[in-house]
Amino acid sequence: MKVKVLFFGVLAEVTGSDCKYYNEVRSLGDLRLRIQDDFPEIVHYSYRISLNNVILDNEPLLNDGDELALMPPFAGG
Amino acid sequence: MGIDFLTDGPIKEDVISFYFEKMNKRTDTGGHSIFLGQVRADEISGKKVIAIEYSAYEGMVKTEGDKIKETILLEFTDVRSVDIVHSTGVVRAGEISLFVLVSAGHRQQAIQACTRAVEMIKEALPVWKKEIFNDKSHSWRQNH
């Protein structure tokens, strides 16, 4: 399946991009590894992942067209 | 004028005026509490913050912002409405980046709920801030 991955805050700077599409993603675990392969530095940062605007607290199945976001700790206000 | 959670650049007087007008039109409230968040010119390791550049996950700001409002209305039964406006983009030191207005039947809950809403915004709103220093370097900040 094809998914869209958004990078926010410092992660947009680390990856040099705020959005990247991944094709033929098998699972969230697979996607994580591919992101780490593309951007090895990302392992030094803490972040949470959201799926279609909801922060993940488990490992859900992904669907074609899903939007995921890698989000460092929030800093509003 | 319609304002919903995010506005580009600093929050200006027109936002305050807009909500002030709104307040004047209602008769079900007896107390309003407003919080304004401002960009501080902190000095860090000899460098001075001249601005903050905010970025936000717009789709999720709407979801989380609505959740904050719903939670406040559930927790504080005297509260009639909650309005939140947060800046995106560059906001210079001294300018306003966050506006929160809580309207209630009476003052106590207006004040308490406003404090709670600000804490929830800091904790749950997907917004990031990049401090820009006077030497043009920058640093990513996070809330504690």
Backbone of each chain as ProteinMPNN parsed JSONL, in Angstrom:
{"seq_chain_A": "MKVKVLFFGVLAEVTGSDCKYYNEVRSLGDLRLRIQDDFPEIVHYSYRISLNNVILDNEPLLNDGDELALMPPFAGG", "coords_chain_A": {"N_chain_A": [[0.841, -1.203, 0.0], [0.254, 2.348, -0.388], [1.459, 5.04, 1.473], [1.288, 8.252, 3.124], [3.723, 10.228, 4.631], [4.257, 12.55, 7.148], [6.537, 15.002, 8.354], [7.366, 16.721, 11.25], [8.324, 19.77, 13.03], [11.521, 19.616, 14.488], [12.079, 17.309, 13.121], [11.409, 17.696, 10.474], [13.466, 19.235, 9.72], [15.648, 17.523, 10.122], [15.116, 15.504, 8.27], [15.008, 16.941, 6.012], [12.719, 17.482, 4.7], [9.158, 17.92, 4.519], [7.282, 16.101, 3.903], [6.74, 12.81, 2.688], [6.199, 10.177, 0.411], [5.551, 6.705, 0.748], [5.784, 3.688, -0.951], [4.277, 0.449, -1.381], [4.162, -0.408, 1.301], [4.369, -2.635, 3.977], [3.716, -2.871, 6.67], [3.382, -1.056, 9.806], [5.713, -1.417, 11.216], [7.493, -2.108, 9.189], [7.455, 0.28, 7.775], [8.587, 2.048, 9.653], [11.227, 1.062, 9.728], [12.035, 1.584, 7.124], [11.924, 4.339, 7.07], [13.913, 4.9, 8.909], [16.082, 3.872, 7.529], [16.205, 5.647, 5.396], [16.632, 8.04, 6.721], [18.917, 8.018, 8.792], [19.689, 9.503, 11.042], [17.433, 10.015, 12.461], [16.946, 8.335, 14.556], [18.018, 9.434, 16.801], [16.236, 11.145, 17.868], [13.303, 11.895, 19.799], [9.955, 10.969, 19.243], [6.429, 10.914, 18.48], [3.974, 8.947, 16.747], [1.338, 9.65, 14.525], [-1.739, 8.447, 13.141], [-3.749, 9.171, 10.539], [-4.514, 11.582, 11.87], [-4.741, 10.735, 14.528], [-3.103, 9.989, 17.508], [-0.917, 7.26, 17.848], [-1.179, 4.43, 19.961], [-0.649, 1.876, 19.752], [0.078, -0.851, 17.495], [-1.26, -0.494, 14.689], [-2.972, -1.891, 11.801], [-2.098, -0.85, 8.538], [-3.637, 1.12, 5.958], [-4.206, 1.598, 2.435], [-3.407, 4.819, 1.298], [-3.324, 6.003, 3.774], [-2.479, 8.579, 6.138], [0.363, 9.343, 7.846], [2.077, 10.792, 10.648], [5.14, 12.009, 11.9], [5.948, 13.101, 14.968], [7.674, 15.302, 16.943], [8.137, 16.123, 20.515], [5.473, 18.258, 21.652], [5.146, 21.876, 21.419], [3.525, 24.116, 21.863], [2.041, 27.408, 22.502]], "CA_chain_A": [[0.0, 0.0, 0.0], [0.991, 3.606, -0.445], [1.073, 5.93, 2.569], [1.916, 9.57, 3.152], [4.335, 10.445, 5.943], [4.576, 13.958, 7.394], [7.567, 15.218, 9.369], [7.138, 18.037, 11.866], [9.313, 20.334, 13.947], [12.929, 19.329, 14.199], [12.187, 16.166, 12.194], [11.365, 18.232, 9.109], [14.822, 19.721, 9.461], [16.53, 16.347, 10.056], [14.856, 14.75, 7.041], [15.093, 17.865, 4.88], [11.461, 17.386, 3.964], [8.031, 17.829, 5.452], [6.327, 15.085, 3.457], [7.323, 11.816, 1.795], [5.3, 9.043, 0.157], [6.184, 5.386, 0.727], [4.986, 2.705, -1.687], [4.379, -0.959, -1.013], [4.431, -0.543, 2.741], [3.72, -3.866, 4.448], [3.191, -2.675, 8.027], [3.964, 0.106, 10.457], [7.095, -1.788, 11.533], [8.22, -2.005, 7.919], [7.572, 1.71, 7.47], [9.574, 2.615, 10.589], [12.577, 0.666, 9.28], [12.362, 2.29, 5.869], [12.202, 5.749, 7.418], [15.249, 4.927, 9.542], [17.078, 3.663, 6.462], [16.31, 6.891, 4.62], [17.116, 9.145, 7.565], [19.476, 7.33, 9.957], [19.799, 10.406, 12.199], [16.145, 10.15, 13.142], [16.944, 7.498, 15.774], [18.485, 10.238, 17.939], [15.17, 12.055, 18.285], [12.091, 11.236, 20.29], [8.757, 11.421, 18.533], [5.262, 10.041, 18.461], [3.425, 8.808, 15.391], [-0.126, 9.668, 14.434], [-2.31, 7.835, 11.942], [-4.977, 9.907, 10.182], [-4.787, 12.585, 12.923], [-4.893, 10.175, 15.874], [-1.805, 9.496, 17.987], [-0.945, 5.807, 17.991], [-0.64, 3.825, 21.173], [-0.466, 0.448, 19.458], [0.623, -1.06, 16.142], [-2.424, -0.825, 13.866], [-2.759, -2.239, 10.394], [-2.183, 0.342, 7.69], [-4.442, 1.005, 4.743], [-3.773, 2.428, 1.319], [-3.825, 6.222, 1.39], [-3.223, 6.534, 5.135], [-1.532, 9.671, 6.39], [1.025, 9.22, 9.141], [2.911, 11.956, 10.948], [6.144, 11.819, 12.936], [5.812, 14.348, 15.706], [8.479, 15.468, 18.151], [7.313, 16.675, 21.605], [4.772, 19.488, 21.286], [5.71, 23.096, 22.004], [2.626, 25.252, 21.618], [1.892, 28.429, 23.54]], "C_chain_A": [[0.87, 1.246, 0.0], [0.509, 4.509, 0.702], [1.857, 7.239, 2.487], [2.484, 9.78, 4.556], [4.721, 11.921, 6.067], [5.631, 14.053, 8.492], [7.38, 16.623, 9.932], [8.302, 18.466, 12.757], [10.723, 19.996, 13.516], [13.082, 18.184, 13.197], [12.102, 16.605, 10.735], [12.761, 18.723, 8.72], [15.789, 18.533, 9.266], [16.36, 15.606, 8.729], [14.962, 15.63, 5.789], [13.814, 17.899, 4.063], [10.308, 17.418, 4.958], [7.014, 16.767, 5.032], [7.02, 14.109, 2.51], [6.314, 10.665, 1.638], [6.102, 7.744, 0.15], [5.238, 4.407, 0.037], [5.237, 1.302, -1.148], [4.803, -1.16, 0.431], [3.669, -1.764, 3.256], [3.065, -3.679, 5.827], [3.83, -1.43, 8.616], [5.436, -0.169, 10.799], [7.989, -1.647, 10.311], [8.471, -0.539, 7.586], [8.622, 2.369, 8.366], [10.993, 2.313, 10.112], [12.981, 1.419, 8.017], [12.66, 3.771, 6.129], [13.592, 5.859, 8.04], [16.363, 4.695, 8.522], [17.307, 4.952, 5.681], [16.96, 8.01, 5.429], [17.695, 8.567, 8.859], [19.536, 8.196, 11.227], [18.539, 10.451, 13.049], [16.099, 9.344, 14.453], [17.39, 8.292, 17.0], [17.399, 11.159, 18.488], [13.975, 11.283, 18.822], [10.893, 11.831, 19.546], [7.63, 10.419, 18.706], [4.744, 9.984, 17.031], [1.904, 8.902, 15.463], [-0.537, 9.017, 13.122], [-3.644, 8.511, 11.678], [-5.451, 10.792, 11.346], [-4.974, 12.025, 14.325], [-3.551, 9.588, 16.314], [-1.907, 8.005, 18.294], [-0.468, 5.384, 19.372], [-0.54, 2.305, 20.998], [0.101, 0.331, 18.034], [-0.528, -1.45, 15.208], [-2.03, -1.296, 12.462], [-2.901, -0.959, 9.576], [-3.048, 0.05, 6.478], [-3.904, 1.946, 3.679], [-4.278, 3.86, 1.516], [-3.754, 6.808, 2.791], [-2.229, 7.688, 5.195], [-0.949, 9.482, 7.785], [1.857, 10.461, 9.376], [3.88, 11.6, 12.057], [6.265, 13.145, 13.674], [6.709, 14.387, 16.937], [7.612, 16.035, 19.274], [6.72, 18.032, 21.242], [5.361, 20.701, 22.007], [4.827, 24.306, 21.744], [2.636, 26.254, 22.763], [2.965, 29.485, 23.465]], "O_chain_A": [[2.053, 1.205, 0.339], [-0.692, 4.714, 0.878], [2.924, 7.32, 1.877], [1.8, 9.536, 5.55], [5.415, 12.47, 5.211], [5.616, 13.274, 9.445], [7.252, 17.591, 9.183], [9.133, 17.66, 13.173], [11.072, 20.079, 12.339], [14.095, 18.096, 12.504], [12.665, 15.951, 9.857], [13.174, 18.639, 7.563], [16.63, 18.543, 8.367], [17.334, 15.14, 8.138], [14.999, 15.133, 4.664], [13.813, 18.289, 2.895], [10.459, 16.994, 6.104], [6.011, 16.554, 5.713], [7.788, 14.516, 1.639], [5.67, 10.244, 2.6], [7.206, 7.693, -0.392], [4.061, 4.305, 0.383], [6.272, 1.02, -0.544], [5.679, -1.969, 0.738], [2.473, -1.91, 3.004], [2.011, -4.246, 6.112], [4.71, -0.822, 8.006], [6.289, 0.713, 10.689], [9.103, -1.129, 10.395], [9.566, -0.166, 7.165], [9.445, 3.153, 7.894], [11.853, 3.194, 10.093], [14.13, 1.837, 7.869], [13.528, 4.367, 5.492], [14.349, 6.783, 7.743], [17.452, 5.255, 8.643], [18.439, 5.304, 5.348], [17.729, 8.815, 4.903], [17.046, 8.616, 9.904], [19.443, 7.683, 12.342], [18.569, 10.869, 14.206], [15.305, 9.644, 15.344], [17.159, 7.857, 18.128], [17.624, 11.872, 19.466], [13.671, 10.178, 18.372], [10.839, 13.028, 19.266], [7.844, 9.251, 19.031], [5.035, 10.856, 16.213], [1.269, 8.316, 16.34], [0.2, 9.03, 12.136], [-4.561, 8.434, 12.496], [-6.614, 10.756, 11.747], [-5.334, 12.773, 15.234], [-2.941, 8.796, 15.596], [-2.865, 7.552, 18.921], [0.518, 5.909, 19.89], [-0.371, 1.559, 21.963], [0.548, 1.321, 17.455], [-0.739, -2.638, 14.967], [-0.897, -1.111, 12.018], [-3.723, -0.097, 9.887], [-3.177, -1.091, 6.033], [-3.244, 2.943, 3.972], [-5.441, 4.074, 1.86], [-4.083, 7.978, 2.989], [-1.278, 7.762, 4.417], [-1.677, 9.462, 8.777], [2.295, 11.113, 8.428], [3.5, 10.966, 13.041], [6.631, 14.169, 13.096], [6.528, 13.601, 17.867], [6.462, 16.397, 19.027], [7.377, 18.856, 20.605], [5.989, 20.573, 23.058], [5.322, 25.392, 21.441], [3.165, 25.988, 23.842], [2.975, 30.413, 24.274]]}, "seq_chain_B": "MGIDFLTDGPIKEDVISFYFEKMNKRTDTGGHSIFLGQVRADEISGKKVIAIEYSAYEGMVKTEGDKIKETILLEFTDVRSVDIVHSTGVVRAGEISLFVLVSAGHRQQAIQACTRAVEMIKEALPVWKKEIFNDKSHSWRQNH", "coords_chain_B": {"N_chain_B": [[-15.519, 37.714, 9.806], [-13.813, 34.844, 10.528], [-12.405, 32.783, 12.884], [-10.425, 30.056, 13.568], [-8.719, 28.282, 15.58], [-6.028, 28.41, 14.226], [-3.835, 31.002, 13.109], [-2.135, 32.988, 10.727], [0.992, 34.316, 11.475], [1.553, 36.942, 14.002], [-0.852, 37.351, 16.707], [-3.205, 39.798, 16.481], [-4.689, 43.005, 17.399], [-7.169, 42.923, 16.166], [-8.207, 40.391, 16.519], [-8.755, 40.272, 19.233], [-10.632, 42.333, 19.316], [-12.649, 41.224, 17.745], [-13.546, 39.083, 19.349], [-14.301, 40.516, 21.575], [-16.445, 41.97, 20.631], [-18.149, 39.831, 20.229], [-18.561, 38.995, 22.839], [-19.999, 41.159, 23.823], [-22.402, 40.771, 22.681], [-23.663, 38.729, 23.97], [-25.737, 37.424, 26.615], [-25.777, 35.485, 28.43], [-23.606, 35.041, 29.985], [-21.396, 35.75, 32.75], [-18.819, 36.159, 33.325], [-15.591, 36.425, 31.912], [-12.541, 34.946, 30.947], [-9.368, 35.735, 29.859], [-6.457, 34.58, 28.255], [-3.277, 35.55, 27.208], [-0.616, 34.581, 25.29], [2.785, 35.366, 24.985], [5.658, 36.145, 23.006], [8.754, 35.798, 24.396], [11.786, 37.594, 24.901], [14.049, 35.775, 25.475], [17.306, 35.17, 26.911], [19.775, 33.059, 25.931], [22.594, 31.301, 26.568], [24.145, 33.602, 26.003], [22.947, 34.459, 23.687], [20.23, 36.135, 22.09], [16.724, 35.676, 21.94], [14.945, 36.542, 19.117], [12.696, 36.031, 17.74], [9.984, 33.642, 17.306], [9.415, 30.827, 15.36], [6.553, 29.266, 14.5], [5.212, 26.043, 13.807], [2.627, 23.86, 12.658], [0.531, 20.949, 12.827], [-1.92, 21.009, 10.884], [-4.427, 19.629, 10.371], [-4.633, 17.962, 12.569], [-4.561, 19.751, 14.658], [-7.068, 20.85, 14.626], [-8.651, 18.592, 15.338], [-7.574, 17.99, 17.915], [-7.857, 20.446, 19.167], [-10.653, 20.726, 19.218], [-11.186, 18.617, 20.94], [-10.045, 19.552, 23.305], [-11.709, 21.729, 23.851], [-14.164, 20.35, 24.216], [-13.544, 18.795, 26.453], [-13.113, 20.759, 28.416], [-15.665, 21.891, 28.547], [-17.056, 19.754, 29.572], [-15.814, 19.298, 32.031], [-16.129, 21.688, 33.407], [-18.962, 22.878, 34.366], [-20.191, 25.336, 34.365], [-19.087, 26.721, 32.351], [-19.526, 28.317, 29.249], [-18.457, 28.723, 26.714], [-15.45, 28.151, 24.783], [-12.68, 29.599, 23.323], [-9.988, 29.411, 21.086], [-7.012, 30.617, 19.736], [-4.136, 30.195, 17.898], [-0.878, 31.121, 16.874], [0.755, 30.608, 13.693], [3.809, 30.338, 11.817], [6.117, 33.143, 11.711], [6.62, 34.875, 14.722], [7.443, 37.757, 16.32], [9.61, 38.754, 19.07], [7.872, 39.977, 21.84], [5.476, 40.093, 20.565], [2.13, 38.665, 20.305], [1.229, 35.247, 20.595], [-0.603, 33.379, 21.332], [-4.029, 33.071, 22.044], [-6.548, 32.739, 24.347], [-9.854, 32.34, 25.251], [-12.198, 32.04, 27.732], [-15.518, 31.719, 28.496], [-17.943, 32.088, 30.966], [-20.677, 31.394, 33.262], [-20.116, 32.468, 35.728], [-17.336, 34.04, 37.533], [-15.421, 32.296, 38.817], [-15.224, 29.695, 37.572], [-14.631, 30.522, 35.011], [-12.042, 31.522, 35.247], [-10.6, 29.32, 36.349], [-11.024, 27.362, 34.352], [-9.833, 28.526, 32.176], [-7.133, 28.492, 32.834], [-6.772, 25.73, 32.897], [-7.332, 25.114, 30.208], [-5.185, 26.36, 28.882], [-3.036, 24.847, 29.849], [-3.714, 22.369, 28.75], [-3.509, 22.963, 26.046], [-0.777, 23.372, 25.78], [0.085, 20.833, 26.268], [-1.237, 19.107, 24.445], [-1.708, 20.173, 21.879], [-0.72, 19.903, 18.544], [1.804, 21.569, 17.896], [4.787, 23.24, 17.014], [7.82, 24.875, 18.031], [10.322, 27.033, 16.871], [13.02, 28.637, 18.033], [14.397, 31.702, 17.136], [17.483, 33.23, 16.986], [19.434, 36.255, 17.708], [21.8, 36.037, 16.314], [21.129, 34.725, 14.072], [21.095, 31.986, 14.306], [19.323, 28.983, 15.332], [17.015, 27.198, 17.5], [15.268, 24.298, 18.538], [12.476, 24.226, 20.562], [10.895, 22.62, 23.377], [7.884, 21.926, 25.214], [7.675, 21.745, 28.784]], "CA_chain_B": [[-14.235, 37.184, 10.281], [-13.931, 33.555, 11.196], [-11.09, 32.353, 13.367], [-10.558, 28.719, 14.116], [-7.48, 27.674, 16.078], [-4.722, 28.851, 13.731], [-3.779, 32.214, 12.309], [-0.774, 33.176, 10.235], [1.669, 35.472, 12.067], [1.155, 37.282, 15.372], [-2.265, 37.645, 16.978], [-3.293, 41.261, 16.56], [-5.828, 43.591, 18.114], [-8.462, 42.614, 15.527], [-8.716, 39.143, 17.097], [-9.331, 40.656, 20.525], [-11.848, 43.117, 19.033], [-13.655, 40.291, 17.245], [-14.144, 38.349, 20.476], [-14.924, 41.507, 22.446], [-17.762, 42.205, 20.012], [-18.941, 38.629, 20.471], [-18.933, 39.043, 24.259], [-21.003, 42.2, 24.016], [-23.698, 40.347, 22.125], [-24.298, 37.643, 24.717], [-26.258, 37.816, 27.929], [-25.818, 34.288, 29.281], [-22.329, 34.909, 30.686], [-21.13, 36.802, 33.738], [-17.376, 36.296, 33.499], [-14.743, 35.95, 30.812], [-11.127, 34.954, 31.295], [-8.547, 35.725, 28.64], [-5.016, 34.382, 28.416], [-2.495, 35.901, 26.025], [0.762, 34.097, 25.337], [3.628, 36.339, 24.294], [7.029, 35.679, 22.742], [9.701, 36.43, 25.323], [13.154, 37.722, 24.347], [14.965, 35.069, 26.381], [18.727, 35.124, 26.56], [20.254, 31.691, 26.139], [24.033, 31.202, 26.254], [24.634, 34.857, 25.423], [22.211, 34.825, 22.466], [18.903, 36.637, 22.415], [15.626, 35.242, 21.067], [14.306, 37.697, 18.472], [11.389, 35.599, 17.215], [9.717, 32.199, 17.301], [8.678, 30.367, 14.174], [5.67, 28.157, 14.874], [4.629, 25.205, 12.761], [1.529, 23.086, 13.243], [-0.106, 19.906, 12.024], [-3.221, 21.686, 10.845], [-5.568, 18.713, 10.495], [-4.716, 17.436, 13.926], [-4.856, 20.875, 15.56], [-8.535, 20.952, 14.661], [-9.151, 17.462, 16.133], [-7.162, 18.124, 19.316], [-8.469, 21.674, 19.684], [-12.051, 20.403, 19.535], [-11.18, 17.751, 22.136], [-9.776, 20.418, 24.465], [-12.95, 22.469, 24.127], [-15.165, 19.423, 24.75], [-13.131, 18.409, 27.808], [-13.356, 21.9, 29.31], [-17.114, 22.049, 28.736], [-17.509, 18.651, 30.428], [-15.253, 19.43, 33.382], [-16.583, 22.93, 34.059], [-20.351, 22.949, 33.891], [-20.628, 26.732, 34.245], [-18.439, 27.325, 31.167], [-20.439, 28.34, 28.093], [-17.708, 28.613, 25.449], [-13.984, 28.217, 24.83], [-12.124, 29.99, 22.024], [-8.53, 29.273, 21.067], [-6.334, 31.012, 18.492], [-2.679, 30.022, 18.028], [-0.144, 31.588, 15.691], [1.733, 29.815, 12.958], [4.756, 31.239, 11.158], [7.045, 33.908, 12.552], [6.089, 35.849, 15.678], [8.623, 38.417, 16.881], [9.599, 38.964, 20.523], [6.944, 41.038, 22.242], [4.164, 39.897, 19.924], [1.257, 37.652, 20.926], [1.159, 34.029, 19.783], [-1.702, 32.507, 21.781], [-5.196, 33.743, 22.616], [-7.539, 31.793, 24.875], [-10.968, 33.024, 25.906], [-13.186, 31.149, 28.327], [-16.683, 32.472, 28.948], [-18.723, 31.269, 31.898], [-21.746, 32.088, 33.971], [-19.51, 33.178, 36.862], [-15.894, 34.235, 37.365], [-14.531, 31.236, 39.296], [-14.973, 28.669, 36.557], [-13.99, 31.153, 33.843], [-10.6, 31.624, 35.542], [-10.039, 27.961, 36.483], [-11.071, 26.649, 33.071], [-8.875, 29.159, 31.27], [-5.833, 27.922, 33.212], [-6.773, 24.323, 32.453], [-7.271, 25.096, 28.741], [-3.814, 26.707, 28.47], [-2.192, 23.674, 30.121], [-4.043, 21.329, 27.766], [-2.975, 23.403, 24.75], [0.668, 23.125, 25.807], [0.313, 19.391, 26.308], [-1.871, 18.274, 23.421], [-1.87, 20.755, 20.543], [0.481, 19.587, 17.751], [2.449, 22.81, 17.455], [6.222, 23.209, 17.318], [8.402, 26.217, 17.972], [11.751, 27.183, 16.583], [13.488, 29.945, 18.503], [15.38, 32.304, 16.231], [18.338, 34.102, 17.793], [19.938, 37.466, 17.035], [22.921, 35.727, 15.41], [20.481, 33.97, 12.982], [21.034, 30.548, 14.589], [18.016, 28.642, 15.882], [16.953, 26.035, 18.379], [13.895, 23.776, 18.677], [12.086, 24.17, 21.964], [9.741, 21.784, 23.69], [7.251, 22.279, 26.48], [7.992, 20.819, 29.896]], "C_chain_B": [[-14.473, 35.849, 10.983], [-12.554, 33.095, 11.63], [-11.255, 30.976, 13.983], [-9.191, 28.121, 14.387], [-6.186, 28.278, 15.553], [-4.841, 30.141, 12.925], [-2.327, 32.451, 11.918], [-0.169, 34.448, 10.839], [1.139, 35.788, 13.453], [-0.348, 37.529, 15.497], [-2.369, 39.137, 17.258], [-4.573, 41.7, 17.27], [-7.166, 43.182, 17.493], [-9.061, 41.312, 16.06], [-9.418, 39.46, 18.414], [-10.658, 41.401, 20.279], [-12.99, 42.21, 18.594], [-14.353, 39.576, 18.408], [-14.817, 39.297, 21.466], [-16.339, 41.82, 21.952], [-18.703, 41.052, 20.326], [-19.456, 38.616, 21.921], [-20.082, 40.004, 24.488], [-22.386, 41.778, 23.559], [-24.367, 39.285, 22.981], [-24.737, 38.112, 26.113], [-26.32, 36.625, 28.882], [-24.538, 34.121, 30.106], [-22.126, 36.074, 31.659], [-19.652, 37.021, 33.956], [-16.617, 35.712, 32.33], [-13.292, 35.979, 31.286], [-10.333, 34.82, 30.009], [-7.105, 35.457, 29.017], [-4.353, 34.769, 27.099], [-1.077, 35.385, 26.218], [1.62, 34.983, 24.459], [5.023, 35.752, 24.076], [8.001, 36.515, 23.58], [11.08, 36.491, 24.685], [14.142, 37.092, 25.326], [16.409, 35.224, 25.933], [19.245, 33.751, 26.912], [21.696, 31.623, 25.661], [24.531, 32.445, 25.513], [23.923, 35.286, 24.142], [20.792, 35.223, 22.852], [17.861, 36.125, 21.421], [14.982, 36.486, 20.453], [12.918, 37.331, 17.91], [11.226, 34.101, 17.438], [8.97, 31.888, 16.017], [7.874, 29.139, 14.572], [5.27, 27.359, 13.64], [3.588, 24.308, 13.427], [1.056, 22.016, 12.271], [-1.585, 20.305, 11.964], [-4.421, 20.771, 11.064], [-5.748, 18.252, 11.928], [-4.981, 18.539, 14.96], [-6.368, 21.009, 15.721], [-9.11, 19.842, 15.562], [-8.842, 17.677, 17.614], [-7.766, 19.38, 19.951], [-9.923, 21.441, 20.071], [-12.148, 19.56, 20.798], [-10.956, 18.579, 23.394], [-11.05, 21.165, 24.851], [-13.998, 21.563, 24.778], [-14.838, 19.045, 26.183], [-13.433, 19.532, 28.799], [-14.858, 22.034, 29.593], [-17.694, 20.933, 29.621], [-17.057, 18.846, 31.87], [-15.795, 20.644, 34.14], [-17.99, 23.245, 33.555], [-20.868, 24.38, 33.735], [-20.035, 27.414, 33.003], [-19.362, 27.208, 29.959], [-19.695, 28.222, 26.765], [-16.203, 28.754, 25.692], [-13.511, 28.587, 23.426], [-10.6, 29.976, 22.111], [-8.008, 29.748, 19.714], [-4.831, 30.918, 18.743], [-2.019, 30.483, 16.737], [0.59, 30.45, 14.998], [2.667, 30.819, 12.276], [5.552, 32.045, 12.183], [6.303, 34.926, 13.429], [7.294, 36.449, 16.404], [8.48, 38.604, 18.387], [8.705, 40.16, 20.849], [5.56, 40.868, 21.627], [3.423, 38.724, 20.586], [1.103, 36.443, 19.996], [0.018, 33.097, 20.194], [-2.795, 33.35, 22.431], [-6.165, 32.667, 23.084], [-8.612, 32.603, 25.594], [-11.945, 31.984, 26.436], [-14.305, 32.007, 28.904], [-17.551, 31.569, 29.807], [-19.818, 32.103, 32.537], [-21.17, 32.971, 35.072], [-17.985, 33.142, 36.77], [-15.036, 33.018, 37.734], [-14.196, 30.232, 38.209], [-14.331, 29.257, 35.305], [-12.473, 31.144, 34.048], [-9.966, 30.228, 35.594], [-9.963, 27.25, 35.133], [-10.071, 27.24, 32.079], [-7.468, 28.603, 31.55], [-5.714, 26.492, 32.689], [-6.621, 24.24, 30.92], [-5.847, 25.398, 28.262], [-2.882, 25.516, 28.701], [-2.448, 22.572, 29.096], [-3.481, 21.678, 26.386], [-1.48, 23.077, 24.687], [0.974, 21.638, 25.694], [-0.134, 18.671, 25.037], [-1.977, 18.883, 22.023], [-0.592, 20.52, 19.727], [1.073, 20.836, 17.077], [3.909, 22.739, 17.881], [6.788, 24.614, 17.207], [9.902, 26.19, 17.795], [12.145, 28.583, 17.045], [14.562, 30.457, 17.557], [16.16, 33.349, 17.029], [18.874, 35.28, 16.969], [21.141, 37.191, 16.134], [22.454, 34.833, 14.247], [20.516, 32.444, 13.186], [19.635, 30.249, 15.151], [18.078, 27.396, 16.75], [15.486, 25.61, 18.506], [13.578, 23.639, 20.131], [10.975, 23.155, 22.16], [9.174, 22.183, 25.045], [7.597, 21.257, 27.541], [6.79, 20.67, 30.804]], "O_chain_B": [[-15.256, 35.766, 11.93], [-11.635, 33.028, 10.814], [-12.128, 30.764, 14.825], [-8.584, 27.519, 13.502], [-5.316, 28.632, 16.35], [-5.793, 30.348, 12.173], [-1.407, 32.152, 12.68], [-0.749, 35.528, 10.727], [0.372, 35.012, 14.023], [-1.021, 37.869, 14.524], [-1.708, 39.667, 18.151], [-5.405, 40.888, 17.674], [-8.177, 43.1, 18.191], [-10.28, 41.143, 16.057], [-10.522, 38.984, 18.678], [-11.664, 41.138, 20.938], [-14.137, 42.386, 19.003], [-15.58, 39.476, 18.448], [-15.792, 38.925, 22.12], [-17.286, 41.921, 22.731], [-19.877, 41.248, 20.642], [-20.609, 38.278, 22.19], [-21.015, 39.718, 25.239], [-23.401, 42.336, 23.977], [-25.532, 38.962, 22.749], [-24.185, 39.049, 26.688], [-26.841, 36.73, 29.992], [-24.411, 33.149, 30.85], [-22.595, 37.192, 31.445], [-19.252, 37.939, 34.672], [-16.955, 34.643, 31.821], [-12.868, 36.926, 31.948], [-10.576, 33.936, 29.188], [-6.585, 36.029, 29.975], [-4.799, 34.375, 26.022], [-0.418, 35.718, 27.202], [1.245, 35.315, 23.335], [5.5, 34.954, 24.882], [8.057, 37.741, 23.484], [11.497, 35.552, 24.008], [14.963, 37.783, 25.929], [16.7, 35.386, 24.748], [19.164, 33.326, 28.065], [21.982, 31.861, 24.488], [25.249, 32.341, 24.518], [24.236, 36.33, 23.571], [20.23, 34.71, 23.82], [18.086, 36.139, 20.211], [14.53, 37.377, 21.172], [12.089, 38.201, 17.645], [12.189, 33.388, 17.719], [8.027, 32.582, 15.637], [8.434, 28.104, 14.935], [5.022, 27.919, 12.572], [3.669, 24.036, 14.625], [1.168, 22.164, 11.054], [-2.376, 19.989, 12.852], [-5.321, 21.09, 11.841], [-6.866, 18.164, 12.434], [-5.56, 18.278, 16.014], [-6.872, 21.251, 16.818], [-9.942, 20.106, 16.43], [-9.726, 17.564, 18.464], [-8.137, 19.376, 21.125], [-10.375, 21.898, 21.121], [-13.047, 19.742, 21.618], [-11.592, 18.345, 24.422], [-11.419, 21.226, 26.024], [-14.64, 21.943, 25.757], [-15.725, 18.977, 27.033], [-13.947, 19.283, 29.89], [-15.267, 22.26, 30.732], [-18.684, 21.134, 30.323], [-17.811, 18.595, 32.81], [-15.903, 20.622, 35.366], [-18.175, 23.801, 32.472], [-21.866, 24.61, 33.051], [-20.421, 28.528, 32.648], [-19.909, 26.14, 29.681], [-20.234, 27.685, 25.797], [-15.756, 29.379, 26.654], [-13.905, 27.95, 22.45], [-10.008, 30.461, 23.075], [-8.506, 29.328, 18.669], [-4.321, 31.503, 19.698], [-2.54, 30.259, 15.644], [0.99, 29.469, 15.624], [2.349, 32.004, 12.173], [5.645, 31.679, 13.354], [5.487, 35.716, 12.953], [8.07, 35.726, 17.029], [7.368, 38.611, 18.916], [8.782, 41.209, 20.209], [4.585, 41.437, 22.117], [4.006, 37.92, 21.313], [0.88, 36.584, 18.793], [-0.291, 32.139, 19.485], [-2.522, 34.223, 23.255], [-6.555, 31.791, 22.312], [-8.309, 33.446, 26.439], [-12.454, 31.153, 25.684], [-14.06, 32.911, 29.703], [-17.858, 30.437, 29.433], [-19.884, 33.322, 32.383], [-21.66, 34.072, 35.323], [-17.412, 32.335, 36.038], [-14.045, 32.73, 37.063], [-13.025, 29.949, 37.953], [-13.574, 28.574, 34.613], [-11.717, 30.802, 33.139], [-8.934, 29.982, 34.97], [-8.958, 26.614, 34.814], [-9.528, 26.523, 31.238], [-6.716, 28.288, 30.627], [-4.695, 26.103, 32.118], [-5.878, 23.404, 30.407], [-5.359, 24.753, 27.333], [-2.041, 25.208, 27.856], [-1.514, 21.92, 28.629], [-3.032, 20.799, 25.65], [-0.982, 22.574, 23.68], [1.978, 21.235, 25.107], [0.521, 17.725, 24.6], [-2.305, 18.173, 21.072], [0.497, 20.893, 20.163], [0.871, 21.104, 15.893], [4.232, 22.247, 18.962], [6.321, 25.433, 16.417], [10.634, 25.451, 18.454], [11.663, 29.584, 16.515], [15.508, 29.746, 17.221], [15.579, 34.231, 17.659], [18.788, 35.308, 15.741], [21.474, 38.015, 15.282], [23.273, 34.257, 13.531], [20.026, 31.696, 12.341], [18.859, 31.169, 15.411], [19.056, 26.648, 16.736], [14.586, 26.447, 18.573], [14.326, 23.002, 20.873], [10.212, 22.862, 21.239], [9.883, 22.706, 25.905], [7.788, 20.074, 27.257], [6.849, 19.939, 31.792]]}, "name": "protein", "num_of_chains": 2, "seq": "MKVKVLFFGVLAEVTGSDCKYYNEVRSLGDLRLRIQDDFPEIVHYSYRISLNNVILDNEPLLNDGDELALMPPFAGGMGIDFLTDGPIKEDVISFYFEKMNKRTDTGGHSIFLGQVRADEISGKKVIAIEYSAYEGMVKTEGDKIKETILLEFTDVRSVDIVHSTGVVRAGEISLFVLVSAGHRQQAIQACTRAVEMIKEALPVWKKEIFNDKSHSWRQNH"}
